[in-house]
Amino acid sequence: ANLSTAGGLLLRGHQVVVPVSLQSEILKQFHDGHFGESKCLERAKSVAYWPGYVEEIRNLVAGCRICQERRHQNPHQQYYPVKVPDHPFQL
């Protein structure tokens, strides 16, 4: 792994290596908003790392009632064709 330090933080590439004592709180922050697994993973991968964090996020979202309810709310909206006007300001 590409580890370095900056400003007192341990980095793995561009990700901060999160100590065990903060992992639970950081996990809650990534999950805040209940945007689902992909968004949580995207948020986490952009800034943080600890061994097993991907699986922890997957388990958290899978066990979250709110995330599961939102996941099944109208996943595909119905689209209707729109008539293109022949001239400006035509309705």
N, C-alpha and C positions, 0 to 999 in steps of 0.2 A: 504494500500500500504506500502511496505517496503522502507521507506524514510530514508536517512542518508545524511551526508555532508562529503566532502573530498576536501581539497584544495580550499575551497571557492565555491565549486559546490554542488548543491542539486542533490542527486542521488536517483533513483528509482530502487533498485536492482543494476544492473551494468550499467543502462542507465542514462545519464545526463538529468535532467529535463531542457528543453530549455525554457528560458523566452520568452514571447510574442514578445519582441523587436527583437529577433534573429531568430524567427521561419521561416520567409520568406527567409532569407539568407541560413539557414540550409537546408530548403526544396530545394532550387536551387542547393545546393551542392550535395544532394542525387540524384537529377534528372540529374546532369551533366553527359553527355555521352549518354543519351537517351537509357538506357538499358531495359526499360520497367518496368511495375508495380512490378513484383516479385523481380527484382534486387534492385529497389529503396526501397521496403519494407524491404528486407533483410539487406540492408545497414543501414537503419534507425533503425530497431529493435535491431541491434547489439550495438548501441551506444547512441541513443537519445529517448526521450519521451516528449510528451506534449498531453494534451487531444485533441482527434480528428485528430491526425497526420496521422493515417492510411487512413481515408477518404480523407484528403487533398492530400495525395500522389496519391490515386486512381483517384481523380478528375483532378489533374495536368497531370498525364500520359494520361488519357482519352481525355483531351483537347489539348494534344501536337501533332501537325501534324507530326513531325519527328518520335516520338515514334509509332504513328499509321501506318505510312508508313513502318517503319522497321518491325513492327509486321507482316505485310503481305508479306514481301519479302521472298520468297522461304522457308517457314517454315519447309518443309520436303524435304531434299535432296534425289535425286534418287540414290539408291545404286545398284551396279552391282556385280554379283558373280565373284570371282577371282579364276582362276584355280590354284590349289596348285601344285607346281612342283614335279616331281618324284625324282629328284636328285638335289644336290646343283648347283647353278649358271645356272639352266635351265630357259629360258625365256618363 
